[in-house]
């Protein structure tokens, strides 16, 4: 991979969904399909929306270690980013990534207490393509 920022960034931008992995309250790994991140800063920081009441939020509060995986099925390649999550519930963060139509998930709008933001900060990644893996630092 010549340019991780460009390659991973394009994968993240084109993805319709991504996969979020975390350790649950019983110490087991869990993976959830999520809508793609609403916003990103390079390939270091990603912002996703979710329900405050979800099991993943409770688990991420207890253990912030997280993985975010993007896949490009057309070319059979993927990237797993690992790092830590922070749960943001402040109005500014919630407004930052709010989109038209989100009331389908959060009935009370942007101030819905069951709406929060997962801020994921990646520290490293592993890229797979062409039967090869490549680890990289972020």
Buried (B, 14 or more C-beta within 10 A) or exposed (E): BEEBEEBBBEBBEEBEEBBBBBBBEEEEEBEBEBBBBBEBEEBBBBBBBBBBEBEBBBBBEEBBEBBBBBBBEEEEBBBBBBBBBBBBEEEEBBEBBBEEEBBEEBEEEBEBEBBBBBBBBBEEBBBBBEEEEEEBEB
